[in-house]
């Protein structure tokens, strides 16, 4: 919008993209058009090799060994597809047709970021078209637009910038005027947080892989963040271990050629940025700046063919500079992966600034930052669940919505330090208009005294029974009280009668209507008597029902969660969380635990029952497919609100990963009831003894927790050892401990 206003509607347009038919889609399309059953195309498509770094191989790579080494894996993985082609006439027909379809343009789209700007109206240079949504786009794709001499720019819209802005708004409301562009870039608190891998909610650093790298790298300077963002790309990713090794042991860094030391010393001998490639080509192979820039463009645009064509020239130039053939080839092979996806340093530094700013706000102003983060994902159930879990880990309490304390969005709670208050707009059946009417009444008359006061003061359109019921179930009439001003159960019993009586009185008051039978006190404006005959009873609601209502109205558990308190029990019986499944490889077998939110039932063509489960743990949601054979064995376990452990296979043959259940069972919640107790004299606990005890425990890994009781003159102190010291009691662990400590020192 800014660009159109600044340069003119007729001089600015977005750039078209052309979606082509990929191999897997071509197989399905060919089978469908040829009249075969859906299962035929689906079966063949599932034989298609996996993508590499987000890019699919071609069908020809499945039948002929590719000259490009990075696609040779496709031929190896497509053995089943070739066998079907050779033995099944219908498969041969489908695949032959699919090879003709592959690569054809299916439809147009709009580039996510690219914008073209012209000095004159764009129609004088390029054909334009209008999309279904009304946007104007070029009819030429971005490379053709560039050849026309038009200015192309990438305009990136980042949600993280909105989060930063919302955080600063919340700080200003508290009187803190923070200049985010002037925060120190070497803040110890930020780097301590990053070294612990606590990067949830931070730009570019949220993935599980990135968290592992942060723990390994232990960044302590801004340059580390920039380098890590540039390295965590398909191109230079293989060099990450070398970078980490170089950071921790700079004395071990080696350079292929002395001239590379000055160029690569800052990145521990690792090629990280496109600029380093430019300089390397000039230093090692004698390229001119212009020639090096051509290679840079090939790297930036991922033009593999051009890079391959440059190899002989590079090797010849390197030989003139004194490199051996092996050295030159090794260096060239380091450059080649950059064609996959690499950053120039300026790009990485810009991303690094945004990443660091989000980290700074999270480290120093966690309540304001988390409230902004939750607001930014208010419409995303999965994201909201994840960040509510992050808040719990950070010790930030998220409180339910409240008509006296909530804003429209998530906000720092004004009545409790270290807490975030759920926004009123996040309640189901409560629209923005209703929220604004509630906030307006609060601005004009201050906090509401109780439910009756609320009903008298808000606009009558707010007193919709469905809206009021949703507010009650969400806890919005607790009104900050501890205990609440009204019990939720009591309000649900009488709110309809109260609303009816007050609405009736307000209509009479508005119309100036007085009945001969009206109470004089009411006609004289004493509103307190209206509704006083309807006392709001104190009817406590069970914790389970309260959680269920919050889940229904807010989309997730807020004040409590059925899995809270079971974390250690579940960890003993699982090997992954739902969030970690996102990075599991195709075919991986994982066991995870959670609670069933919803059960979808389907029937196979044979009439057998199968389930689709909406499943969640404390951090994330997923869908689990339970086929008939497993469903039959589940013995009635599959039901809403049931806590389960699921052993599943990860299926990544489709664009969206699937979790296929192999086993469903209830977790053993009594696993901690009988820990192994080890009692020793505190005076004996020197370094040697501790090391020997650890050695024995680590030799018998299992699920039984260990309690260490230290006896001294002042009494006995009990410590629960960490999860890494849980043991298996069936392999001789108890006997070895009794031999080491004495029979009376060990009990189960």
C-alpha positions in Angstrom: 0.0 0.0 0.0 2.8 2.4 0.9 4.6 1.8 -2.5 1.4 2.3 -4.4 0.7 5.6 -2.6 4.3 6.7 -3.0 4.9 5.9 -6.6 1.4 5.6 -8.1 -1.1 2.7 -8.6 -0.1 2.3 -12.3 3.7 2.1 -11.5 3.6 -0.6 -8.9 2.6 -4.3 -9.3 3.4 -7.6 -7.7 5.1 -10.4 -9.7 3.3 -13.5 -11.0 4.5 -17.0 -10.2 3.8 -20.1 -12.2 3.1 -23.3 -10.3 4.3 -26.4 -12.3 3.1 -29.9 -12.1 5.5 -31.9 -9.8 6.2 -35.6 -10.2 4.0 -36.8 -7.4 1.0 -34.6 -8.6 1.6 -35.7 -12.2 1.2 -39.4 -11.2 -2.1 -38.7 -9.4 -3.4 -36.5 -12.2 -2.5 -39.0 -14.9 -4.2 -41.9 -13.0 -7.3 -39.8 -12.4 -7.6 -38.6 -16.0 -7.0 -42.1 -17.4 -9.9 -43.3 -15.3 -8.1 -45.5 -12.7 -9.3 -45.7 -9.1 -7.9 -43.2 -6.7 -5.9 -45.9 -4.9 -3.9 -46.6 -8.1 -2.5 -43.1 -8.4 -2.1 -42.8 -4.6 -0.1 -46.0 -4.3 2.3 -45.0 -7.1 2.7 -41.5 -5.8 3.7 -42.9 -2.4 6.5 -44.8 -4.1 8.0 -41.4 -5.3 11.3 -40.5 -3.6 11.3 -37.9 -0.8 12.2 -34.3 -1.5 15.7 -33.0 -0.9 15.9 -29.7 1.0 12.3 -29.0 0.0 12.9 -29.7 -3.7 11.4 -32.7 -5.5 13.4 -34.9 -7.9 12.2 -35.4 -11.4 10.5 -38.5 -12.6 13.4 -39.1 -15.1 15.7 -39.2 -12.0 13.7 -42.2 -10.9 14.4 -44.1 -14.1 17.8 -42.8 -15.0 20.8 -42.1 -12.8 21.1 -38.3 -12.7 24.4 -36.6 -13.8 23.9 -34.3 -10.9 25.2 -36.1 -7.8 22.7 -34.6 -5.5 19.8 -36.4 -7.2 21.3 -39.8 -7.4 19.5 -40.8 -4.3 16.2 -40.6 -6.2 17.2 -43.5 -8.4 18.1 -45.6 -5.4 14.8 -44.8 -3.6 12.6 -45.4 -6.7 13.3 -49.1 -7.0 9.7 -50.0 -6.0 8.4 -47.5 -8.6 10.6 -49.0 -11.4 9.4 -52.5 -10.4 5.8 -51.4 -10.7 6.5 -49.8 -14.1 8.1 -53.0 -15.4 5.5 -55.4 -14.1 2.1 -53.6 -14.1 0.7 -52.4 -17.4 -1.5 -49.8 -15.7 1.4 -48.4 -13.8 3.4 -48.1 -17.0 0.6 -46.2 -18.7 0.2 -43.9 -15.7 3.9 -43.2 -15.4 4.4 -42.6 -19.1 1.6 -40.0 -19.1 2.9 -38.5 -15.9 6.4 -37.9 -17.4 4.7 -35.9 -20.2 2.7 -33.8 -17.7 5.6 -33.1 -15.3 6.9 -29.6 -15.5 3.9 -28.1 -17.3 2.5 -25.0 -15.8 -0.6 -25.7 -13.7 -1.7 -22.3 -12.5 -0.5 -18.8 -11.7 0.1 -17.3 -8.2 1.5 -14.2 -6.7 5.1 -14.0 -5.4 5.1 -13.8 -1.6 7.5 -10.8 -1.5 8.5 -9.6 -5.0 7.2 -6.1 -6.2 8.1 -4.3 -9.4 8.3 -0.5 -9.5 8.4 1.5 -12.8 9.4 5.1 -13.6 6.6 5.1 -16.2 3.2 3.3 -16.1 4.0 -0.4 -16.1 1.7 -1.1 -19.0 4.4 0.5 -21.2 6.9 -2.2 -20.3 5.0 -5.4 -19.4 1.7 -7.1 -19.7 -0.4 -7.0 -16.5 -3.3 -8.9 -15.1 -5.7 -8.7 -12.2 -5.9 -11.6 -9.8 -9.2 -13.0 -8.3 -8.5 -10.9 -5.2 -8.1 -7.7 -7.2 -4.3 -7.3 -7.0 -2.4 -6.3 -10.1 0.4 -8.6 -11.1 2.8 -8.8 -14.0 2.3 -11.5 -16.6 6.0 -12.1 -16.8 7.8 -14.0 -14.0 10.6 -12.3 -12.0 13.5 -13.2 -14.3 11.8 -11.9 -17.4 10.8 -8.7 -15.5 14.5 -8.2 -14.6 15.6 -8.6 -18.2 13.2 -5.8 -19.1 15.2 -3.5 -16.9 12.5 -2.9 -14.3 13.3 -2.5 -10.6 12.4 -5.6 -8.5 12.3 -5.4 -4.7 11.5 -8.0 -2.1 9.1 -6.6 0.5 8.9 -9.0 3.4 6.1 -8.7 5.9 7.2 -10.3 9.2 4.8 -11.1 12.0 7.8 -10.7 14.4 7.9 -7.0 13.7 4.3 -6.7 14.8 5.2 -8.6 18.0 8.0 -6.1 18.7 5.7 -3.2 18.1 3.0 -4.6 20.3 5.6 -5.2 23.1 6.8 -1.6 22.9 3.2 -0.4 23.1 2.7 -2.4 26.3 6.0 -1.0 27.7 4.9 2.6 26.9 1.7 1.9 28.8 3.8 1.3 31.8 5.9 4.4 31.3 8.9 2.6 29.7 10.0 4.3 26.5 12.4 1.7 25.0 14.3 2.5 21.8 14.5 -1.0 20.4 17.1 0.0 17.8 19.5 1.2 20.5 19.5 -1.8 22.8 23.1 -3.2 23.5 24.0 -6.0 21.2 26.2 -7.8 23.7 23.7 -8.2 26.6 24.8 -11.1 28.8 21.2 -12.0 29.8 20.2 -12.5 26.2 23.1 -14.8 25.5 22.6 -16.8 28.6 19.1 -17.4 27.5 20.2 -18.4 24.0 22.9 -20.8 25.4 20.1 -22.6 27.2 18.3 -23.1 23.9 15.3 -21.1 25.2 14.4 -19.6 21.8 10.7 -20.2 21.5 8.9 -17.1 20.1 12.1 -15.7 18.6 12.5 -14.9 15.0 14.4 -17.5 12.9 15.3 -19.5 16.1 12.3 -21.5 17.1 12.9 -24.9 15.5 14.1 -27.8 17.5 17.2 -28.0 15.3 18.1 -24.4 15.9 17.6 -24.9 19.7 20.1 -27.8 19.6 22.6 -25.6 17.7 22.3 -22.8 20.2 23.1 -25.2 23.0 26.1 -26.6 21.1 27.4 -23.2 19.8 26.8 -21.3 23.1 26.7 -17.9 21.3 28.3 -15.0 23.2 28.4 -12.3 20.5 26.0 -10.8 18.0 28.2 -12.1 15.1 27.4 -15.7 16.3 23.6 -15.0 15.8 24.2 -13.6 12.3 26.4 -16.6 11.3 24.0 -19.1 12.7 21.1 -17.7 10.7 23.2 -17.8 7.6 24.5 -21.3 8.3 21.1 -22.9 9.1 20.2 -23.1 5.4 20.3 -26.0 2.9 23.5 -24.6 1.3 26.1 -24.2 4.1 24.3 -26.4 6.7 26.9 -29.2 6.5 29.6 -26.7 7.7 27.8 -26.1 11.0 29.8 -28.7 13.1 33.1 -27.2 11.7 32.0 -23.7 12.8 31.0 -24.8 16.3 34.4 -26.7 16.6 36.2 -23.6 15.4 34.5 -21.4 17.9 35.3 -23.6 20.9 38.8 -24.5 19.7 40.1 -21.7 17.5 43.6 -23.2 17.7 42.4 -26.1 15.6 41.1 -24.1 12.7 43.0 -24.9 9.5 42.9 -23.1 6.1 43.4 -24.8 2.7 45.5 -21.9 1.5 47.3 -19.1 3.5 45.4 -16.4 1.6 42.1 -17.7 3.0 43.0 -16.9 6.6 42.2 -13.2 6.5 39.0 -14.0 4.6 37.7 -16.8 6.8 39.2 -16.1 10.2 36.1 -14.3 11.5 34.0 -17.4 10.7 36.5 -20.0 12.0 37.6 -21.2 8.6 34.1 -21.8 7.3 32.5 -20.2 4.2 29.3 -18.7 5.5 28.3 -15.7 3.3 28.0 -15.0 -0.4 30.5 -12.1 0.0 33.1 -14.6 1.1 32.5 -16.5 -2.1 33.1 -13.3 -4.1 36.4 -12.6 -2.5 37.5 -16.2 -2.6 36.9 -16.4 -6.4 39.1 -13.3 -6.8 41.8 -14.5 -4.4 42.1 -18.1 -5.4 40.9 -18.3 -9.0 41.8 -14.9 -10.4 38.2 -13.9 -11.2 37.5 -10.2 -11.8 34.9 -8.6 -9.6 32.4 -8.7 -12.5 33.1 -12.4 -13.2 32.8 -13.2 -9.5 29.4 -11.4 -9.3 28.1 -13.6 -12.1 28.8 -16.6 -9.9 27.3 -14.8 -7.0 24.1 -14.4 -9.0 24.2 -18.1 -9.9 24.5 -18.8 -6.2 21.7 -16.4 -5.2 19.3 -17.6 -7.9 20.3 -21.3 -7.4 21.3 -21.7 -11.1 23.0 -25.1 -10.8 23.9 -25.4 -14.5 25.9 -22.1 -14.5 27.8 -23.2 -11.4 28.8 -26.5 -13.0 29.9 -24.6 -16.1 32.2 -22.5 -14.0 34.1 -25.4 -12.4 36.8 -25.9 -15.1 37.6 -22.1 -15.0 37.8 -22.2 -11.3 40.1 -25.2 -11.2 42.4 -23.6 -13.8 42.6 -20.3 -11.9 43.3 -22.1 -8.6 46.2 -24.0 -10.2 47.8 -20.7 -11.3 47.6 -19.6 -7.7 49.5 -22.6 -6.5 46.7 -24.9 -5.3 46.9 -28.6 -6.0 44.1 -30.2 -8.0 42.8 -31.9 -4.8 42.8 -28.6 -2.9 41.0 -26.8 -5.7 38.4 -29.5 -6.1 37.8 -29.5 -2.3 37.3 -25.8 -2.3 34.9 -25.9 -5.3 32.9 -28.6 -3.6 32.6 -26.3 -0.6 31.2 -23.6 -2.8 28.7 -25.9 -4.7 26.2 -26.4 -1.8 25.7 -22.6 -1.7 23.7 -23.0 -4.8 21.0 -24.6 -2.6 20.3 -21.6 -0.5 22.7 -19.1 1.0 22.5 -15.6 2.5 24.6 -12.6 1.8 25.9 -11.1 5.0 23.7 -8.0 4.9 20.6 -10.2 4.6 21.8 -12.4 7.5 22.6 -9.3 9.6 19.2 -7.8 9.1 17.6 -11.1 10.2 20.0 -11.2 13.1 18.9 -7.8 14.3 15.3 -8.8 14.4 16.2 -12.1 16.1 18.3 -10.3 18.7 15.6 -7.7 19.3 13.0 -10.5 20.0 15.5 -12.2 22.3 16.2 -9.0 24.1 12.5 -8.3 24.8 11.9 -11.9 25.8 14.8 -11.8 28.3 14.1 -8.4 29.8 10.4 -8.0 29.5 8.9 -11.5 29.4 5.4 -10.6 30.4 5.0 -7.8 27.9 6.6 -9.9 25.2 4.6 -13.0 25.8 1.3 -11.0 25.8 2.3 -9.5 22.5 3.3 -12.9 21.1 0.0 -14.5 22.2 -1.9 -11.6 20.7 -0.1 -12.1 17.3 -1.3 -15.8 17.2 -4.7 -15.3 18.7 -6.4 -17.0 15.8 -4.0 -19.9 15.7 -4.9 -22.7 18.1 -1.6 -24.6 17.6 0.6 -21.5 18.1 -1.4 -20.3 21.1 -1.0 -23.7 22.7 2.7 -23.6 22.1 3.2 -20.2 23.6 1.0 -20.9 26.6 3.4 -23.8 27.3 6.3 -21.4 26.9 4.7 -19.0 29.5 4.4 -21.9 32.0 8.1 -22.8 31.5 9.1 -19.2 32.1 7.0 -18.9 35.2 4.6 -16.4 33.6 1.0 -17.1 34.7 -1.7 -16.8 32.1 -5.0 -15.8 33.7 -8.5 -16.3 32.3 -10.3 -13.3 30.8 -11.9 -10.8 33.2 -14.4 -8.1 32.5 -12.6 -5.8 35.0 -9.0 -6.6 34.1 -8.8 -7.7 30.5 -8.3 -5.7 27.4 -9.4 -6.8 24.0 -6.1 -8.7 23.4 -3.7 -10.5 25.7 -2.1 -7.9 28.0 0.0 -7.7 31.2 -2.3 -8.2 34.2 -2.7 -4.9 36.1 -3.4 -6.7 39.4 -0.7 -9.3 39.5 3.0 -9.0 38.7 4.4 -11.6 36.3 1.0 -12.5 34.8 -0.7 -12.2 31.4 -4.4 -11.7 31.2 -6.4 -13.4 28.4 -8.1 -10.9 26.1 -11.9 -10.7 25.9 -11.8 -10.9 22.1 -10.4 -14.4 22.5 -13.6 -15.8 24.0 -15.9 -17.8 21.7 -19.2 -16.0 20.8 -17.8 -12.6 22.0 -17.2 -10.3 19.1 -15.1 -7.2 18.8 -18.2 -5.0 19.0 -19.3 -6.5 22.3 -15.7 -6.2 23.7 -15.6 -2.5 22.8 -19.0 -1.9 24.6 -17.6 -3.6 27.7 -14.4 -1.6 27.7 -16.3 1.6 27.0 -18.6 1.0 30.1 -15.5 0.3 32.1 -13.8 3.5 31.0 -16.8 5.6 31.8 -17.7 4.1 35.2 -14.7 2.3 36.5 -14.6 -1.4 37.3 -17.8 -3.4 37.6 -18.8 -4.1 41.2 -20.6 -7.4 40.5 -22.6 -9.2 37.8 -25.7 -7.0 38.5 -23.7 -3.8 38.1 -22.3 -5.2 34.8 -25.8 -5.9 33.5 -27.0 -2.4 34.4 -24.1 -0.5 32.9 -23.1 -2.2 29.6 -25.0 -1.5 26.4 -28.1 -3.7 26.3 -26.8 -5.4 23.1 -24.1 -7.0 25.2 -26.7 -8.8 27.3 -27.2 -11.5 24.7 -27.7 -14.7 26.6 -25.3 -16.7 24.4 -22.6 -14.0 25.0 -23.2 -13.8 28.7 -23.0 -17.6 29.0 -19.7 -17.6 27.1 -18.3 -14.9 29.4 -19.3 -16.9 32.5 -17.9 -20.2 31.3 -14.6 -18.5 30.4 -14.3 -17.1 34.0 -14.8 -13.4 32.9 -17.0 -12.6 35.9 -14.5 -13.8 38.5 -13.7 -10.1 38.6 -10.2 -10.5 39.9 -11.4 -11.9 43.2 -9.7 -14.6 45.2 -12.2 -16.1 45.9 -14.2 -14.9 42.8 -17.0 -12.3 43.3 -19.4 -14.9 42.0 -19.1 -18.7 41.5 -19.3 -19.7 37.9 -21.7 -22.5 38.7 -24.0 -20.1 40.6 -24.0 -17.6 37.7 -24.9 -20.4 35.2 -27.9 -21.3 37.3 -29.5 -17.8 37.4 -28.0 -15.5 34.8 -30.9 -15.9 32.3 -33.4 -14.7 35.0 -31.2 -11.9 36.1 -30.6 -10.7 32.5 -34.3 -10.9 31.7 -35.3 -8.9 34.8 -32.7 -6.2 34.3 -33.4 -5.8 30.6 -37.1 -5.4 31.3 -36.3 -2.7 33.9 -34.0 -0.9 31.6 -36.6 -0.9 28.8 -39.1 0.6 31.2 -36.6 3.2 32.4 -35.7 4.1 28.8 -39.4 4.5 27.8 -40.4 6.4 31.0 -42.9 3.7 31.6 -44.3 3.4 35.2 -46.9 0.9 36.3 -49.3 1.4 39.2 -47.9 -1.9 40.5 -44.2 -1.0 40.3 -42.2 -0.7 43.4 -41.7 3.0 44.2 -38.1 2.5 45.1 -37.4 1.2 41.6 -39.2 4.0 39.8 -37.1 6.5 41.9 -33.9 5.1 40.3 -32.8 2.6 43.1 -31.5 -0.1 40.7 -30.1 -2.2 43.5 -33.5 -3.7 44.2 -33.9 -4.9 40.7 -32.7 -8.4 40.6 -32.2 -8.5 44.3 -34.9 -11.2 44.6 -32.6 -13.4 42.4 -29.7 -14.2 44.7 -26.7 -15.7 42.9 -26.0 -18.9 44.7 -22.6 -20.2 45.7 -22.4 -23.3 43.6 -18.8 -24.5 43.2 -17.8 -26.0 39.9 -15.6 -29.0 39.7 -12.1 -28.5 38.5 -12.7 -30.9 35.6 -15.9 -29.0 34.5 -14.1 -25.6 34.8 -11.3 -26.8 32.6 -13.7 -28.2 30.1 -15.6 -24.9 29.9 -12.4 -22.9 29.5 -11.3 -25.2 26.7 -14.7 -24.8 25.0 -14.7 -21.0 25.2 -11.0 -20.2 24.9 -9.8 -23.0 22.6 -7.3 -24.3 25.1 -6.8 -25.0 28.7 -5.7 -21.9 30.5 -5.8 -21.9 34.4 -5.0 -25.6 34.5 -4.3 -28.6 32.2 -5.1 -32.3 32.7 -1.5 -33.1 32.0 0.1 -30.7 34.5 1.8 -32.7 37.2 2.1 -35.7 34.9 5.2 -34.4 33.0 7.7 -36.7 34.7 5.3 -39.7 34.6 4.8 -39.3 30.9 8.4 -38.6 30.2 9.3 -42.1 31.6 6.9 -43.8 29.2 7.5 -41.8 26.0 10.5 -40.8 23.8 9.2 -37.6 22.1 6.8 -34.7 22.6 4.4 -33.8 19.8 6.4 -30.6 19.0 9.5 -32.8 18.4 7.6 -35.0 15.9 7.8 -32.2 13.4 11.4 -33.1 12.8 11.1 -36.9 12.8 12.1 -38.6 9.6 9.8 -40.6 7.4 9.2 -44.0 8.8 10.5 -43.1 12.3 8.7 -44.8 15.2 8.0 -42.5 18.1 6.0 -42.8 21.4 4.3 -39.7 22.7 1.7 -38.9 25.3 -1.2 -36.5 25.5 -4.9 -36.0 25.9 -7.6 -36.7 23.3 -9.5 -33.5 22.4 -11.8 -34.9 19.7 -12.5 -38.3 18.2 -13.5 -38.5 14.5 -14.9 -41.7 13.3 -14.6 -43.0 9.7 -15.4 -46.3 8.0 -13.3 -48.1 5.5 -14.7 -49.5 2.3 -15.0 -52.8 4.1 -17.1 -51.1 6.8 -14.4 -51.3 9.5 -14.2 -48.5 12.0 -11.2 -46.2 12.2 -10.4 -43.0 14.1 -8.9 -39.6 13.5 -7.8 -38.2 16.9 -7.2 -34.5 17.7 -4.5 -35.1 20.2 -2.5 -32.6 22.3 0.2 -32.4 25.0 1.3 -29.3 26.9 3.1 -27.8 23.9 1.4 -28.8 20.7 -1.5 -30.5 18.8 -1.5 -33.2 16.2 -3.8 -35.6 14.3 -3.3 -39.3 14.9 -4.7 -41.9 12.4 -5.9 -45.1 14.1 -6.6 -47.8 11.5 -9.2 -50.6 12.2 -6.7 -53.2 13.5 -5.3 -50.9 16.2 -8.8 -49.4 16.9 -10.1 -52.9 17.6 -7.2 -53.5 20.1 -7.7 -50.2 21.9 -10.4 -51.8 24.1 -12.5 -48.6 24.4 -9.6 -46.4 25.4 -10.2 -43.9 22.6 -12.5 -41.3 24.0 -12.5 -37.6 24.5 -10.5 -36.2 27.5 -8.6 -39.5 27.9 -4.9 -39.4 28.7 -3.1 -41.8 26.4 0.3 -42.9 25.2 0.6 -43.5 21.5 3.3 -45.4 19.6 3.1 -44.2 16.0 4.9 -44.2 12.7 5.7 -40.9 11.0 4.6 -40.9 7.4 6.1 -38.1 5.3 5.2 -39.3 1.9 2.6 -36.6 1.6 3.1 -32.8 1.9 1.6 -32.9 5.4 3.2 -35.5 7.7 0.9 -38.1 9.2 1.1 -40.0 12.5 -0.2 -43.6 12.1 -0.9 -45.3 15.4 0.8 -48.7 16.0 -0.2 -49.0 19.6 -2.5 -47.1 22.0 -2.4 -47.6 25.8 -3.0 -45.8 29.1 0.1 -44.5 30.9 1.0 -46.1 34.2 0.3 -43.2 36.6 1.7 -45.2 39.5 5.2 -45.5 38.2 6.5 -43.1 40.8 4.7 -44.7 43.7 7.6 -47.1 44.4 10.9 -45.4 43.9 14.3 -46.8 44.6 15.6 -45.3 47.9 19.3 -45.1 48.6 20.4 -43.9 52.1 24.0 -42.9 52.8 25.9 -40.9 55.4 26.5 -37.3 54.2 30.1 -37.5 55.4 30.8 -40.3 52.9 29.7 -38.3 49.9 33.1 -37.3 48.5 33.8 -37.0 44.8 35.0 -40.6 44.4 31.9 -42.0 46.1 29.5 -39.8 44.0 31.3 -40.9 40.8 31.0 -44.6 41.7 27.3 -44.2 42.6 26.6 -42.4 39.3 28.4 -45.2 37.4 26.2 -47.9 38.9 23.0 -46.1 38.3 23.9 -45.2 34.7 24.7 -48.9 34.0 21.0 -49.8 34.5 18.9 -47.2 32.6 15.2 -47.6 33.1 12.1 -45.8 34.3 12.2 -46.2 38.1 13.1 -42.9 39.9 15.8 -42.8 42.5 15.6 -41.0 45.9 18.9 -40.2 47.6 18.6 -39.8 51.4 21.6 -38.1 53.1 21.8 -38.6 56.8 23.7 -36.2 59.1 23.6 -35.1 62.7 21.1 -32.4 61.8 18.7 -34.9 60.2 17.9 -36.6 56.9 17.5 -34.7 53.6 15.9 -36.4 50.6 16.8 -35.6 47.0 15.1 -36.9 43.8 17.8 -37.6 41.3 17.4 -36.4 37.7 15.7 -38.3 34.9 19.0 -39.5 33.5 19.5 -41.6 36.7 16.2 -43.6 36.5 17.0 -47.3 36.7 15.7 -50.7 35.7 15.4 -53.0 38.8 15.5 -56.3 36.9 19.2 -56.3 35.8 21.1 -56.5 39.1 21.1 -52.8 40.0 19.8 -53.4 43.5 22.4 -56.1 44.2 25.3 -53.9 43.1 24.1 -51.0 45.2 23.7 -53.2 48.2 27.2 -54.5 47.7 28.5 -51.0 47.4 26.5 -49.4 50.3 25.3 -52.3 52.5 22.0 -54.1 52.4 20.2 -51.7 54.8 21.1 -48.7 52.6 18.9 -49.8 49.6 15.1 -50.3 49.6 12.4 -50.4 47.0 
